[in-house]
Amino acid sequence: MKLNELKEIEVDCDCKTTVTGIFAAGDITNAPEKQIIVAAGEGAKAALSAYRYLIES
């Protein structure tokens, strides 16, 4: 899994990491804002992305 210089997990706009099938959300990622409402939204995106990944696999 790729980390940035702040040791945050790098994710794309669908919360995908560089490891296939692994998703991340919240303050541990490189999302620019570290606020609870942003983390909750990112969690929802990650869950939906993981669901799509499982359905399509």
mmCIF file of the N, C-alpha and C atoms, coordinates in Angstrom:
data_MODEL
# 
_entry.id   MODEL 
# 
loop_
_atom_site.group_PDB 
_atom_site.id 
_atom_site.type_symbol 
_atom_site.label_atom_id 
_atom_site.label_alt_id 
_atom_site.label_comp_id 
_atom_site.label_asym_id 
_atom_site.label_entity_id 
_atom_site.label_seq_id 
_atom_site.pdbx_PDB_ins_code 
_atom_site.Cartn_x 
_atom_site.Cartn_y 
_atom_site.Cartn_z 
_atom_site.occupancy 
_atom_site.B_iso_or_equiv 
_atom_site.pdbx_formal_charge 
_atom_site.auth_seq_id 
_atom_site.auth_comp_id 
_atom_site.auth_asym_id 
_atom_site.auth_atom_id 
_atom_site.pdbx_PDB_model_num 
ATOM 1   N N  . MET A 1 1  ? 0.848   -1.157  0.000   1.00 0.00 ? 1  MET A N  1 
ATOM 2   C CA . MET A 1 1  ? 0.000   0.000   0.000   1.00 0.00 ? 1  MET A CA 1 
ATOM 3   C C  . MET A 1 1  ? 0.905   1.235   0.000   1.00 0.00 ? 1  MET A C  1 
ATOM 4   N N  . LYS A 1 2  ? 0.552   2.184   -0.842  1.00 0.00 ? 2  LYS A N  1 
ATOM 5   C CA . LYS A 1 2  ? 1.386   3.381   -0.975  1.00 0.00 ? 2  LYS A CA 1 
ATOM 6   C C  . LYS A 1 2  ? 1.018   4.414   0.083   1.00 0.00 ? 2  LYS A C  1 
ATOM 7   N N  . LEU A 1 3  ? 2.049   4.937   0.749   1.00 0.00 ? 3  LEU A N  1 
ATOM 8   C CA . LEU A 1 3  ? 1.881   5.995   1.749   1.00 0.00 ? 3  LEU A CA 1 
ATOM 9   C C  . LEU A 1 3  ? 2.537   7.269   1.228   1.00 0.00 ? 3  LEU A C  1 
ATOM 10  N N  . ASN A 1 4  ? 2.012   8.414   1.630   1.00 0.00 ? 4  ASN A N  1 
ATOM 11  C CA . ASN A 1 4  ? 2.652   9.682   1.263   1.00 0.00 ? 4  ASN A CA 1 
ATOM 12  C C  . ASN A 1 4  ? 3.679   10.071  2.328   1.00 0.00 ? 4  ASN A C  1 
ATOM 13  N N  . GLU A 1 5  ? 4.225   11.260  2.203   1.00 0.00 ? 5  GLU A N  1 
ATOM 14  C CA . GLU A 1 5  ? 5.273   11.709  3.128   1.00 0.00 ? 5  GLU A CA 1 
ATOM 15  C C  . GLU A 1 5  ? 4.767   11.893  4.557   1.00 0.00 ? 5  GLU A C  1 
ATOM 16  N N  . LEU A 1 6  ? 3.450   12.018  4.727   1.00 0.00 ? 6  LEU A N  1 
ATOM 17  C CA . LEU A 1 6  ? 2.866   12.141  6.070   1.00 0.00 ? 6  LEU A CA 1 
ATOM 18  C C  . LEU A 1 6  ? 2.424   10.785  6.627   1.00 0.00 ? 6  LEU A C  1 
ATOM 19  N N  . LYS A 1 7  ? 2.785   9.713   5.904   1.00 0.00 ? 7  LYS A N  1 
ATOM 20  C CA . LYS A 1 7  ? 2.422   8.339   6.258   1.00 0.00 ? 7  LYS A CA 1 
ATOM 21  C C  . LYS A 1 7  ? 0.910   8.111   6.212   1.00 0.00 ? 7  LYS A C  1 
ATOM 22  N N  . GLU A 1 8  ? 0.237   8.833   5.308   1.00 0.00 ? 8  GLU A N  1 
ATOM 23  C CA . GLU A 1 8  ? -1.187  8.643   5.069   1.00 0.00 ? 8  GLU A CA 1 
ATOM 24  C C  . GLU A 1 8  ? -1.339  7.682   3.887   1.00 0.00 ? 8  GLU A C  1 
ATOM 25  N N  . ILE A 1 9  ? -2.387  6.875   3.908   1.00 0.00 ? 9  ILE A N  1 
ATOM 26  C CA . ILE A 1 9  ? -2.651  5.955   2.802   1.00 0.00 ? 9  ILE A CA 1 
ATOM 27  C C  . ILE A 1 9  ? -3.176  6.766   1.620   1.00 0.00 ? 9  ILE A C  1 
ATOM 28  N N  . GLU A 1 10 ? -2.563  6.571   0.466   1.00 0.00 ? 10 GLU A N  1 
ATOM 29  C CA . GLU A 1 10 ? -3.015  7.275   -0.721  1.00 0.00 ? 10 GLU A CA 1 
ATOM 30  C C  . GLU A 1 10 ? -4.196  6.537   -1.331  1.00 0.00 ? 10 GLU A C  1 
ATOM 31  N N  . VAL A 1 11 ? -5.286  7.271   -1.554  1.00 0.00 ? 11 VAL A N  1 
ATOM 32  C CA . VAL A 1 11 ? -6.486  6.712   -2.166  1.00 0.00 ? 11 VAL A CA 1 
ATOM 33  C C  . VAL A 1 11 ? -6.913  7.592   -3.326  1.00 0.00 ? 11 VAL A C  1 
ATOM 34  N N  . ASP A 1 12 ? -7.697  6.986   -4.241  1.00 0.00 ? 12 ASP A N  1 
ATOM 35  C CA . ASP A 1 12 ? -8.250  7.769   -5.340  1.00 0.00 ? 12 ASP A CA 1 
ATOM 36  C C  . ASP A 1 12 ? -9.636  8.279   -4.945  1.00 0.00 ? 12 ASP A C  1 
ATOM 37  N N  . CYS A 1 13 ? -10.363 8.842   -5.882  1.00 0.00 ? 13 CYS A N  1 
ATOM 38  C CA . CYS A 1 13 ? -11.665 9.435   -5.558  1.00 0.00 ? 13 CYS A CA 1 
ATOM 39  C C  . CYS A 1 13 ? -12.718 8.399   -5.160  1.00 0.00 ? 13 CYS A C  1 
ATOM 40  N N  . ASP A 1 14 ? -12.452 7.114   -5.427  1.00 0.00 ? 14 ASP A N  1 
ATOM 41  C CA . ASP A 1 14 ? -13.356 6.035   -5.007  1.00 0.00 ? 14 ASP A CA 1 
ATOM 42  C C  . ASP A 1 14 ? -12.864 5.336   -3.742  1.00 0.00 ? 14 ASP A C  1 
ATOM 43  N N  . CYS A 1 15 ? -11.895 5.922   -3.069  1.00 0.00 ? 15 CYS A N  1 
ATOM 44  C CA . CYS A 1 15 ? -11.307 5.388   -1.835  1.00 0.00 ? 15 CYS A CA 1 
ATOM 45  C C  . CYS A 1 15 ? -10.538 4.091   -2.058  1.00 0.00 ? 15 CYS A C  1 
ATOM 46  N N  . LYS A 1 16 ? -10.117 3.839   -3.300  1.00 0.00 ? 16 LYS A N  1 
ATOM 47  C CA . LYS A 1 16 ? -9.305  2.663   -3.606  1.00 0.00 ? 16 LYS A CA 1 
ATOM 48  C C  . LYS A 1 16 ? -7.849  2.951   -3.257  1.00 0.00 ? 16 LYS A C  1 
ATOM 49  N N  . THR A 1 17 ? -7.183  1.952   -2.684  1.00 0.00 ? 17 THR A N  1 
ATOM 50  C CA . THR A 1 17 ? -5.752  2.067   -2.434  1.00 0.00 ? 17 THR A CA 1 
ATOM 51  C C  . THR A 1 17 ? -5.006  1.480   -3.624  1.00 0.00 ? 17 THR A C  1 
ATOM 52  N N  . THR A 1 18 ? -3.711  1.412   -3.536  1.00 0.00 ? 18 THR A N  1 
ATOM 53  C CA . THR A 1 18 ? -2.914  0.816   -4.611  1.00 0.00 ? 18 THR A CA 1 
ATOM 54  C C  . THR A 1 18 ? -2.959  -0.704  -4.576  1.00 0.00 ? 18 THR A C  1 
ATOM 55  N N  . VAL A 1 19 ? -3.599  -1.282  -3.565  1.00 0.00 ? 19 VAL A N  1 
ATOM 56  C CA . VAL A 1 19 ? -3.753  -2.732  -3.458  1.00 0.00 ? 19 VAL A CA 1 
ATOM 57  C C  . VAL A 1 19 ? -5.171  -3.085  -3.905  1.00 0.00 ? 19 VAL A C  1 
ATOM 58  N N  . THR A 1 20 ? -5.293  -3.902  -4.929  1.00 0.00 ? 20 THR A N  1 
ATOM 59  C CA . THR A 1 20 ? -6.596  -4.287  -5.454  1.00 0.00 ? 20 THR A CA 1 
ATOM 60  C C  . THR A 1 20 ? -7.475  -4.892  -4.366  1.00 0.00 ? 20 THR A C  1 
ATOM 61  N N  . GLY A 1 21 ? -8.699  -4.370  -4.251  1.00 0.00 ? 21 GLY A N  1 
ATOM 62  C CA . GLY A 1 21 ? -9.657  -4.890  -3.285  1.00 0.00 ? 21 GLY A CA 1 
ATOM 63  C C  . GLY A 1 21 ? -9.552  -4.308  -1.890  1.00 0.00 ? 21 GLY A C  1 
ATOM 64  N N  . ILE A 1 22 ? -8.617  -3.380  -1.690  1.00 0.00 ? 22 ILE A N  1 
ATOM 65  C CA . ILE A 1 22 ? -8.454  -2.739  -0.386  1.00 0.00 ? 22 ILE A CA 1 
ATOM 66  C C  . ILE A 1 22 ? -8.858  -1.262  -0.526  1.00 0.00 ? 22 ILE A C  1 
ATOM 67  N N  . PHE A 1 23 ? -9.733  -0.837  0.376   1.00 0.00 ? 23 PHE A N  1 
ATOM 68  C CA . PHE A 1 23 ? -10.254 0.527   0.375   1.00 0.00 ? 23 PHE A CA 1 
ATOM 69  C C  . PHE A 1 23 ? -9.937  1.159   1.726   1.00 0.00 ? 23 PHE A C  1 
ATOM 70  N N  . ALA A 1 24 ? -9.810  2.474   1.754   1.00 0.00 ? 24 ALA A N  1 
ATOM 71  C CA . ALA A 1 24 ? -9.509  3.173   3.005   1.00 0.00 ? 24 ALA A CA 1 
ATOM 72  C C  . ALA A 1 24 ? -10.298 4.475   3.054   1.00 0.00 ? 24 ALA A C  1 
ATOM 73  N N  . ALA A 1 25 ? -10.561 4.931   4.276   1.00 0.00 ? 25 ALA A N  1 
ATOM 74  C CA . ALA A 1 25 ? -11.312 6.172   4.453   1.00 0.00 ? 25 ALA A CA 1 
ATOM 75  C C  . ALA A 1 25 ? -10.940 6.821   5.777   1.00 0.00 ? 25 ALA A C  1 
ATOM 76  N N  . GLY A 1 26 ? -11.217 8.121   5.865   1.00 0.00 ? 26 GLY A N  1 
ATOM 77  C CA . GLY A 1 26 ? -11.014 8.833   7.119   1.00 0.00 ? 26 GLY A CA 1 
ATOM 78  C C  . GLY A 1 26 ? -9.662  9.490   7.239   1.00 0.00 ? 26 GLY A C  1 
ATOM 79  N N  . ASP A 1 27 ? -9.295  9.786   8.461   1.00 0.00 ? 27 ASP A N  1 
ATOM 80  C CA . ASP A 1 27 ? -8.081  10.563  8.736   1.00 0.00 ? 27 ASP A CA 1 
ATOM 81  C C  . ASP A 1 27 ? -6.792  9.839   8.364   1.00 0.00 ? 27 ASP A C  1 
ATOM 82  N N  . ILE A 1 28 ? -6.847  8.538   8.172   1.00 0.00 ? 28 ILE A N  1 
ATOM 83  C CA . ILE A 1 28 ? -5.653  7.766   7.807   1.00 0.00 ? 28 ILE A CA 1 
ATOM 84  C C  . ILE A 1 28 ? -5.288  7.948   6.329   1.00 0.00 ? 28 ILE A C  1 
ATOM 85  N N  . THR A 1 29 ? -6.195  8.552   5.550   1.00 0.00 ? 29 THR A N  1 
ATOM 86  C CA . THR A 1 29 ? -5.957  8.712   4.118   1.00 0.00 ? 29 THR A CA 1 
ATOM 87  C C  . THR A 1 29 ? -5.467  10.112  3.785   1.00 0.00 ? 29 THR A C  1 
ATOM 88  N N  . ASN A 1 30 ? -5.161  10.295  2.510   1.00 0.00 ? 30 ASN A N  1 
ATOM 89  C CA . ASN A 1 30 ? -4.680  11.595  2.042   1.00 0.00 ? 30 ASN A CA 1 
ATOM 90  C C  . ASN A 1 30 ? -5.814  12.556  1.708   1.00 0.00 ? 30 ASN A C  1 
ATOM 91  N N  . ALA A 1 31 ? -7.038  12.287  2.187   1.00 0.00 ? 31 ALA A N  1 
ATOM 92  C CA . ALA A 1 31 ? -8.143  13.233  2.015   1.00 0.00 ? 31 ALA A CA 1 
ATOM 93  C C  . ALA A 1 31 ? -7.721  14.572  2.620   1.00 0.00 ? 31 ALA A C  1 
ATOM 94  N N  . PRO A 1 32 ? -7.970  15.673  1.918   1.00 0.00 ? 32 PRO A N  1 
ATOM 95  C CA . PRO A 1 32 ? -7.412  16.960  2.350   1.00 0.00 ? 32 PRO A CA 1 
ATOM 96  C C  . PRO A 1 32 ? -7.965  17.513  3.660   1.00 0.00 ? 32 PRO A C  1 
ATOM 97  N N  . GLU A 1 33 ? -9.193  17.220  3.997   1.00 0.00 ? 33 GLU A N  1 
ATOM 98  C CA . GLU A 1 33 ? -9.787  17.775  5.216   1.00 0.00 ? 33 GLU A CA 1 
ATOM 99  C C  . GLU A 1 33 ? -9.897  16.690  6.281   1.00 0.00 ? 33 GLU A C  1 
ATOM 100 N N  . LYS A 1 34 ? -9.506  16.990  7.490   1.00 0.00 ? 34 LYS A N  1 
ATOM 101 C CA . LYS A 1 34 ? -9.564  16.038  8.606   1.00 0.00 ? 34 LYS A CA 1 
ATOM 102 C C  . LYS A 1 34 ? -10.697 16.457  9.542   1.00 0.00 ? 34 LYS A C  1 
ATOM 103 N N  . GLN A 1 35 ? -11.911 16.214  9.092   1.00 0.00 ? 35 GLN A N  1 
ATOM 104 C CA . GLN A 1 35 ? -13.098 16.547  9.881   1.00 0.00 ? 35 GLN A CA 1 
ATOM 105 C C  . GLN A 1 35 ? -13.992 15.319  9.930   1.00 0.00 ? 35 GLN A C  1 
ATOM 106 N N  . ILE A 1 36 ? -14.723 15.154  11.016  1.00 0.00 ? 36 ILE A N  1 
ATOM 107 C CA . ILE A 1 36 ? -15.536 13.963  11.194  1.00 0.00 ? 36 ILE A CA 1 
ATOM 108 C C  . ILE A 1 36 ? -16.580 13.797  10.093  1.00 0.00 ? 36 ILE A C  1 
ATOM 109 N N  . ILE A 1 37 ? -17.190 14.875  9.642   1.00 0.00 ? 37 ILE A N  1 
ATOM 110 C CA . ILE A 1 37 ? -18.211 14.769  8.600   1.00 0.00 ? 37 ILE A CA 1 
ATOM 111 C C  . ILE A 1 37 ? -17.592 14.330  7.280   1.00 0.00 ? 37 ILE A C  1 
ATOM 112 N N  . VAL A 1 38 ? -16.385 14.782  7.003   1.00 0.00 ? 38 VAL A N  1 
ATOM 113 C CA . VAL A 1 38 ? -15.684 14.357  5.789   1.00 0.00 ? 38 VAL A CA 1 
ATOM 114 C C  . VAL A 1 38 ? -15.322 12.878  5.907   1.00 0.00 ? 38 VAL A C  1 
ATOM 115 N N  . ALA A 1 39 ? -14.832 12.456  7.064   1.00 0.00 ? 39 ALA A N  1 
ATOM 116 C CA . ALA A 1 39 ? -14.479 11.053  7.281   1.00 0.00 ? 39 ALA A CA 1 
ATOM 117 C C  . ALA A 1 39 ? -15.703 10.155  7.129   1.00 0.00 ? 39 ALA A C  1 
ATOM 118 N N  . ALA A 1 40 ? -16.851 10.599  7.624   1.00 0.00 ? 40 ALA A N  1 
ATOM 119 C CA . ALA A 1 40 ? -18.083 9.809   7.493   1.00 0.00 ? 40 ALA A CA 1 
ATOM 120 C C  . ALA A 1 40 ? -18.471 9.665   6.023   1.00 0.00 ? 40 ALA A C  1 
ATOM 121 N N  . GLY A 1 41 ? -18.385 10.743  5.280   1.00 0.00 ? 41 GLY A N  1 
ATOM 122 C CA . GLY A 1 41 ? -18.682 10.681  3.850   1.00 0.00 ? 41 GLY A CA 1 
ATOM 123 C C  . GLY A 1 41 ? -17.719 9.789   3.105   1.00 0.00 ? 41 GLY A C  1 
ATOM 124 N N  . GLU A 1 42 ? -16.438 9.889   3.440   1.00 0.00 ? 42 GLU A N  1 
ATOM 125 C CA . GLU A 1 42 ? -15.436 9.023   2.819   1.00 0.00 ? 42 GLU A CA 1 
ATOM 126 C C  . GLU A 1 42 ? -15.697 7.556   3.163   1.00 0.00 ? 42 GLU A C  1 
ATOM 127 N N  . GLY A 1 43 ? -16.143 7.298   4.376   1.00 0.00 ? 43 GLY A N  1 
ATOM 128 C CA . GLY A 1 43 ? -16.486 5.933   4.773   1.00 0.00 ? 43 GLY A CA 1 
ATOM 129 C C  . GLY A 1 43 ? -17.623 5.376   3.935   1.00 0.00 ? 43 GLY A C  1 
ATOM 130 N N  . ALA A 1 44 ? -18.634 6.207   3.676   1.00 0.00 ? 44 ALA A N  1 
ATOM 131 C CA . ALA A 1 44 ? -19.748 5.786   2.829   1.00 0.00 ? 44 ALA A CA 1 
ATOM 132 C C  . ALA A 1 44 ? -19.267 5.497   1.407   1.00 0.00 ? 44 ALA A C  1 
ATOM 133 N N  . LYS A 1 45 ? -18.392 6.370   0.876   1.00 0.00 ? 45 LYS A N  1 
ATOM 134 C CA . LYS A 1 45 ? -17.840 6.140   -0.468  1.00 0.00 ? 45 LYS A CA 1 
ATOM 135 C C  . LYS A 1 45 ? -17.037 4.854   -0.511  1.00 0.00 ? 45 LYS A C  1 
ATOM 136 N N  . ALA A 1 46 ? -16.223 4.616   0.506   1.00 0.00 ? 46 ALA A N  1 
ATOM 137 C CA . ALA A 1 46 ? -15.410 3.407   0.547   1.00 0.00 ? 46 ALA A CA 1 
ATOM 138 C C  . ALA A 1 46 ? -16.287 2.161   0.604   1.00 0.00 ? 46 ALA A C  1 
ATOM 139 N N  . ALA A 1 47 ? -17.349 2.215   1.397   1.00 0.00 ? 47 ALA A N  1 
ATOM 140 C CA . ALA A 1 47 ? -18.255 1.069   1.500   1.00 0.00 ? 47 ALA A CA 1 
ATOM 141 C C  . ALA A 1 47 ? -18.934 0.783   0.165   1.00 0.00 ? 47 ALA A C  1 
ATOM 142 N N  . LEU A 1 48 ? -19.394 1.826   -0.516  1.00 0.00 ? 48 LEU A N  1 
ATOM 143 C CA . LEU A 1 48 ? -20.031 1.632   -1.820  1.00 0.00 ? 48 LEU A CA 1 
ATOM 144 C C  . LEU A 1 48 ? -19.035 1.122   -2.861  1.00 0.00 ? 48 LEU A C  1 
ATOM 145 N N  . SER A 1 49 ? -17.820 1.611   -2.817  1.00 0.00 ? 49 SER A N  1 
ATOM 146 C CA . SER A 1 49 ? -16.779 1.133   -3.739  1.00 0.00 ? 49 SER A CA 1 
ATOM 147 C C  . SER A 1 49 ? -16.449 -0.322  -3.469  1.00 0.00 ? 49 SER A C  1 
ATOM 148 N N  . ALA A 1 50 ? -16.362 -0.694  -2.224  1.00 0.00 ? 50 ALA A N  1 
ATOM 149 C CA . ALA A 1 50 ? -16.081 -2.085  -1.866  1.00 0.00 ? 50 ALA A CA 1 
ATOM 150 C C  . ALA A 1 50 ? -17.233 -2.990  -2.311  1.00 0.00 ? 50 ALA A C  1 
ATOM 151 N N  . TYR A 1 51 ? -18.463 -2.540  -2.134  1.00 0.00 ? 51 TYR A N  1 
ATOM 152 C CA . TYR A 1 51 ? -19.632 -3.287  -2.573  1.00 0.00 ? 51 TYR A CA 1 
ATOM 153 C C  . TYR A 1 51 ? -19.581 -3.517  -4.084  1.00 0.00 ? 51 TYR A C  1 
ATOM 154 N N  . ARG A 1 52 ? -19.332 -2.441  -4.848  1.00 0.00 ? 52 ARG A N  1 
ATOM 155 C CA . ARG A 1 52 ? -19.222 -2.564  -6.305  1.00 0.00 ? 52 ARG A CA 1 
ATOM 156 C C  . ARG A 1 52 ? -18.119 -3.532  -6.690  1.00 0.00 ? 52 ARG A C  1 
ATOM 157 N N  . TYR A 1 53 ? -16.986 -3.447  -6.005  1.00 0.00 ? 53 TYR A N  1 
ATOM 158 C CA . TYR A 1 53 ? -15.859 -4.341  -6.293  1.00 0.00 ? 53 TYR A CA 1 
ATOM 159 C C  . TYR A 1 53 ? -16.274 -5.802  -6.079  1.00 0.00 ? 53 TYR A C  1 
ATOM 160 N N  . LEU A 1 54 ? -16.969 -6.086  -4.987  1.00 0.00 ? 54 LEU A N  1 
ATOM 161 C CA . LEU A 1 54 ? -17.385 -7.454  -4.688  1.00 0.00 ? 54 LEU A CA 1 
ATOM 162 C C  . LEU A 1 54 ? -18.434 -7.953  -5.673  1.00 0.00 ? 54 LEU A C  1 
ATOM 163 N N  . ILE A 1 55 ? -19.363 -7.113  -6.058  1.00 0.00 ? 55 ILE A N  1 
ATOM 164 C CA . ILE A 1 55 ? -20.402 -7.503  -7.016  1.00 0.00 ? 55 ILE A CA 1 
ATOM 165 C C  . ILE A 1 55 ? -19.811 -7.788  -8.397  1.00 0.00 ? 55 ILE A C  1 
ATOM 166 N N  . GLU A 1 56 ? -18.831 -6.986  -8.799  1.00 0.00 ? 56 GLU A N  1 
ATOM 167 C CA . GLU A 1 56 ? -18.236 -7.130  -10.124 1.00 0.00 ? 56 GLU A CA 1 
ATOM 168 C C  . GLU A 1 56 ? -17.181 -8.225  -10.203 1.00 0.00 ? 56 GLU A C  1 
ATOM 169 N N  . SER A 1 57 ? -16.731 -8.711  -9.073  1.00 0.00 ? 57 SER A N  1 
ATOM 170 C CA . SER A 1 57 ? -15.676 -9.749  -9.058  1.00 0.00 ? 57 SER A CA 1 
ATOM 171 C C  . SER A 1 57 ? -16.235 -11.125 -9.293  1.00 0.00 ? 57 SER A C  1 
# 
